[in-house]
Amino acid sequence: MRFTLIIYVTFILSISLGQSISTPATLKIDTSYAYFQFHNSQLGKTFLRHFDQIQDDKVVFVHFGGSHIQAGKPIAVAREILQEKYGNGGLGYLFNYKAANTYGSIVYNTSYTGKWNSRKSYQGRSTTLPVGFCGMTVESFDPIASLKFDLKEPLAPDSHLIQVFFENDSLTKDIIILVDTIEINELHGLTYTPYGLNFIYSDSISSIQLKVKSDGGSRFRFYGLSLEKKANKGLVYHPAGVGSAAYRSFLVFDKYEAQADVLKPDVAVLDFGTNDIVYYNTIDPKLESQVIKSIEKLRKHNPEILIVLTSSQDLYFKKRVVDACSTFRDLMDTIARKYDCLFWNFYDISGGKNTIRDWNKEGYALADGIHLTNKGYEKKGELLALSIQQTLTHVRRFPDLPKILIGKTYIDTSAVVTIDSTKQEETEPITPKPKKNSPKVKYKYYKVRSGDTLSEIASRNRTTVSKIKKANGLRSNTIRPGQVLKIP
């Protein structure tokens, strides 16, 4: 029997994940949304299969985003929870933020010597300094240049695989590598590769230092390093955040493909959005295309990768609510369905409209109405881990489940309306079949208001209901306030 799980929300203030997620009720966190939703049953089955095979094949996540991800707190928390259950595949990706003159990770400290130039993805593409897997690059021509990483919690002795990513060409200066006080050499399996080098280290690790050799080469261009375990099992979760980055930023990750060949991510989380909407409180007409191009960039390199699109949290900027958050959520949901991606609805998990100020009052968000505090990011990490766990549980429990869709009706006060799910008609965006040699249709955009109907919108815009439904992939006449429609 095939059926759809459509979950209508009620307040759930805590849930077991091997540990309790205790949260003030005033945050209005709604864990009934804590799923990776999907519209294609194969996505859920593939996601579960990765975890079912985790003792013989690592599950590798990479989480892209802006300032919410750069310092890595949500990722560090989610990684700890998930690795405790599924096995520790390694610490993941590290970058020298200090040399790039930006804020650093909560997991490790960085330092440097010499003069370094940097490039970050939000600055756009550069022909002279491309950006790497995590969206940043540093480069030095200084003969005394060095980069150091000090772990806040040393790694226990194990067979560690360390991969250092740098531009390995004829202009590159060679480097000396020190792990704590031990100089790495051929006895550690030191191997140079087209992307940089790798080696195995079997003792504990507190620090790693890269020292540029003064002779030979003209520069050293560094993209990052990865700390994994040699054994091909357990979970690895790489953070790849760049403060101020938006969706268009991901399109200039020039070295992503080459380095992804080495790191082999199974799941890519695209957690942008805040910087796309917060400043102008609107959806740029180019945004949809940028999201689709990001999906294509990931799949062109790895057709099998699972992609998770996300919604932003509620935002409050310059004394006003950013209403575009709900519109952005709907756009990501629609694109996820149309392009076979998973969707993580953090907007509604975290309480929805008008809740970021509640998070601030409780000490979970900063007064800027955009960024979270340390414990706020910790909460996001707990909810991320919970969402992964609940998705796996449901797919395992219901192997014939074709989809997970979570429905909610919105009114002006953002309250939840109780709905009889047996009577609710599901709205499913579908991909219209392209017609050969058909003329390109021009659209304008309309944001649905409370009380609007498709027939009224069609009449005002001198078009038909059927054309609007076709343009937006709607199967029913159901629309909701805040939804953005293409009007042909």
N, C-alpha and C positions, 0 to 999 in steps of 0.2 A: 504494500500500500504506500502510495506517495502522498506526502502532505507537506504543508508549509508551516513552520513554526513562526508565528507572529506574536511577539511578546508585548503586551500593553503594560505600562509602567505602574508600579506602586513603590512607595519608599521602602528601601532596605538599607538600614544604617550600619550593619556589620555583616560580615560573611566569613566563613572559615576558609582559609587558604593554607592550612597547616599552622596558621596563626590568625589571630583576629585583627580585622581592620577596624580599629576604633576611631570614630570620627564624630565631631560635634554635629548635632542635627541641624544646626543653623547653616551649615555649608550646603545642605540640600543635595548631597551626593546621592546618586541613584544608580546602584550597582546592578539593577535589572538591565541596564544598557551595557554592562561590562562584557562584551563579546566582540570578536572580529566577525562582523556580519558578512554574509556572502549570498549571492544570487544564483550561483552555479554550483551544483553539488560537488563537482570535481575539485573545487577549491578547498572545501572542507575536508574531503578525503585525502587530498595531497598534504594538507597541513598536518593532519593526524598521522599520516604515514611517516613523515619526517621524524616525528617524536617517537613513534613506535619502533623506528630503526636507530634510535639515538645511541645505543650501545655498540653499534657497528659502523656508524656514519655520523659525524658531527652535524648538529643543526646550527647554522650560522645566520644570525640576524645582523643587518646593518640599519641603523636608525638615523636618517637624515633630518635636519631641521635647523631652526634658528637659535636664538639665545637660550631658549628653554632646554636645548639639548647640548649646547657647547660644553658647559661645565660637567655634564654627565650624571647629575644626581638621579634623575628618574631611571636612567639606564643602569646605574650602579645598583640601585635598590631592586629593580626588576631582575637583573642578572643574578643577584645573590639569592633571591627567592627561588628562581627557576633552576639555578645550578644546584641548589640544595636538594631539589626533587629529581632532576634529570641528569645531573652529573656536570662537573666542572671541566669545560673544554679550554679554558684559558681566560686571561684578563681582557684581551681584545686590543683595539687600536689605540695608540698613543701619539700625541703630537706635541711639539715644543712651543706652547703658546707664549711663553715669555719672549722667545726670540721674535715672535710675530707681533709683539707689543699688544697683547690682548689678555683677557682674564683666563685663568687656567682651570684644570680639572679638580674635582673634589677627591679623586682617587690618588693623584700623584702631583708632585711639584716639579717645575722645570726651571732650568737656569742655563746660562750660556756665557761664552766669552767671544770677543771679537765683534765685528760689525755685521749685521744681518739685514737683508731686505726681505720684505714679505709680500704676499699676495693672498687675498681672501676672495671667495667666490662672489660675494655681493658687489665687488668692485667691477665685475664684468670680465670678459675674456681678455687675456694679454698674450701677445705673440712672443713676448720675451720671458714671461714667467708663468707657465701653466700651473693650474692647481691640481692637487692630488685627490686621493680617495676620500679624505675627510674635508675637502673644500678649502684647504689652506696649503701654502708652500712657503718655505724660507730658503734663502740663498745667500751665500757668503763668498767673497773673494779674498777674505782676510786670512793670512797664513797662521794666525793664532786662534782661529775659530774653533769652537767646540759647542756641543749640545749635551745637556745632562738631564736625566729623568730620575727622580727620587720617589720611590713608592712609599705611600703613607703606611701601608701594611705589607711587609715583605712577603714574597711568594715562598711557600714551603718547597723543600727539595723535591724535584720531579724531573721528568725528561721534558724540558721546555724547548719549544721551537720558537726562535726569535727571527723575525723577518724584517729587514731594514729596507725601506723604499727610498731610493734616490735616483737621480738621473745618471745612469751608468753609461756615459759616452766618452769620447776622446778628450773632452774638456774637463772631465771630473777629477778632482783631487781625491786621492786615496785617503782612507781613514784608519785610525786605530780605535778599536772597540774595547772598552773596559766594562766588565760586569762586576760590580763592587770593586775589588782591587785586582781582579784576574784579567789579564790581557787575552783576548780571544785569538786563536790561531787554528791551524789545520787540525790540531788534536780535537777541536770542538766541531769538526766537520764544516769549517768555514768555507762557504761556496759562493762565488760571485755569479750573478744571474743578470739577464737583461734589465730587470727592474731594480736591482740593487745587490743584496746579499742575504744569506741566511746561515744560521748555525744552531747547534743543539747545546743546551747548558743544563746540567743535571743537579746542580746544587741550588741552595736558596738564592733568591734575588732581591736585593734591596735597592740597587741603583744600576743604571746603564749610562755610559758616557761615550760619545762619539767625538774623537779628536781628529781634526783635519791635519794631514801631513803637509809640511811646508814646501816640500819639493814636488814637482810634477803637477800637471793640470792647472787650470785657472780658477775654477770655482767648485763649490759643493752645493748642490740643490737637493734639499731634503723634503720629502713628502709625508713621512711618518714611519712608525714601526708597529709591528703587531707581536703581542705576547700570547702564544697559544701553547697547548700541550701537544706533544708529538703524537700521542695516542689519538686515533681517529674516532673519538666518542665524546659525548657530553655536549654542552651548549656553549656557544661563543656569541657574545652580543657586542658589536662594535658601535660606539657612538660616533656620529659624523655631523656635529652641529657647528654652525657658523653664525655668530651674532649678526643680526640685521639681514640675514639671508631670506629671500623669498623664492617662489617656485622657479622664476627665471634664473636664479643663481645655480640651481642644479644642472642646468643645461650647459654650464661652462666648466663642469668637473672634467677637465680634459684627460686626466690620467685615470679616470675611474675604470674604464674598460680593462686597461692593462693590469691594474692592480687587483681588480676583481677576479681576474684569471687566477691569481694566486690565492686570494682569500676565499673565493667560492661561496658567496652568500646565497642562502636558500630563500630568505625572506628579506625584502627591503621595505622599510616603513618610511613613507614620505610625509613627514610631520611639519610641513610648512603651513603658511596661511596667515599667521599673525601679521607679518610684515607686508602681506599682500593687501590687507583690508583695513588695518587699524588707522592709518593716517587720513584717509579720505572717506572712510565708512561706506565703501561701495565696492562692487565687483568690477574690476577692469575687464573690458571686453576681450582682452588678450589672454586673460587668466586661464580660461578653459583650454585654449590651444597650448599654453605652456604646460599645463598638467598632462595633457595627452602626449606632448612631445617628451615629457619626463618618463612617462610609462613606456613609450616607444624606445627611448634611450636604454632603459633597463632591459627590455625584452629583446632588442636587437642583439645585445651582447649575450643574453642568457634567456632564451624563450621559455624556460621552465621556471623562472624565478617567480615566487609569490610576492605580489605587491599589495601593501596595505596603505590606503589613503586615510587621512584623519581629518577631523574637524578641529577648529581651535576652541579654546576655552572662552567663556564670556569675557568681554573686554570693556574697559571704561577709559576713555581718552579725552582729555581737555574738557572735563565736566559734562561728558555726554556718554550715553550707552552706545556702543558700536553695534547697531542693528544688523550690520552686514554679516555678523557671526552666524546667524541662523540661515541667511541666504547662502553663505559659504558652505555650511553643513549640507544643505540640500544639493548644492552643486557637486560636492565631493561624493555624496551618496549616489547621485545620478550617474556620474562618470564611473564610479566603481561598478555599478550594475552593468553599464554599457560596455565597459572594457575588461570585464572579468577580473576585478580587483576585490580584495577584502576591504572592509570599511570599519574604522574604529571611531565611534561617535563620542569623542571626549567632551564635546560641548554639553551634551545631555547627561553624561556620566557625572560631570562636575557640577551639575545643578541647573544649567541652562541660563536663560536671560536674567539679568539683574542679580547675579550671585557672586561676581568677583569682589564686590565691596563687602559681602558677608565673609568671604575668604580673608579679606584684609582685616576686618574687625577681629577675627579669630586668630590672626597671626600667621595665616597660610599664604597671603599674597601681599605684595608691596603696595604702597599708596599710589604708585603710578597707574594702577588698574590694568597692568599688562603682565608684569613678572611676578613669579611666586617667591616665597621665602624658602629657606632650606627645607623646612618641614612640609611646605606646600609641594615642592618637587618630590620629596619623599613619598607623599601621598599619591602623586601622579604615577610614580614608579610602582607602588603597591597596586594601583588600579590597572596599570598596564599588565602586570603579572597575573592579576585576577582575570582579566579579559582573555588572556591566552589560555589560562587554566579552564575557565568556563566554556570556552569554545571547544577545546579538546574533549571535555567531559560530555558535552552535548552531542558532538559528532560520534563519539564512541558509543554513547547510549542509544542514539538513533541513527544507525548506519545507513538507513534509506532516506534520511532527511535531505530533501533537495536544496534547502536554503535556510538561512537564518536572517529574517528581516524583523526589525523591531520598530513598531509603529507608535506614534504619539500624535495627538491633536493639539494644536496650539491656539490659544486665544490671546487677546491683548495683554492680559495679566500674566501670561506664560504659565497658567495653572494647567494641570492635567485633567482632561475630561475622560471619564470612564466610558469605555466603548465595548459593545458586545462584539467580540471578534468573530462570532459566527455569522453576523450580519454585515460586517464591514467588507466592502469591496476593495480588493488589493489594487494598488496603483503600481504598475510595473513599466518603467521606461524600457522600450525595446529599440533595437537598432534597425532603422528603416533600410530596406534594400536599395542600394544606389541604382539609378537608371542611367543607362549608357547615353552619352551625348545630351543629357538633360541640362538646361540652362542653370547657371548658379543663382540660387535664391538669396535675396537680401533680407535681412532681418532687423527689426528693432527689438528692444527688450522692455518688458513690463514687469514691475514688482506687484504681486497680488496683494490686494488689501482685504481687510475683513469684510465679508458680505459679497465679494465679487463672485461672479459665475462665468464660466467659459462663454456662454452665449452673449452675455453683456459685453465682455471683453472683445469678442469677435465683432459684435455690432459696432462698437466704438471705433474699431480699427479697420472697418470695411474689409473683413475677411470672414472665414467660416470656422466653426468649431472643429470640423474635421481637419482643416489645414493646421490649426494650432496644435491639435493633438498629434498630428503626424510630425510636425516640426520639433515637438518636445518629447516624442516617444511615449505618449500617454495612452494607456489602454482604457481608462475610464474618464469621466468628467470631473473627478475629484481633484480639487486644488486646495492649497492652504495659504493663509496669510504669510507673506515674506518670501514665497516661492517666486523665482524669476523665470518668466516665460519668454521664449522666442516668438515674436509676432511676424509672420511672413507678410 
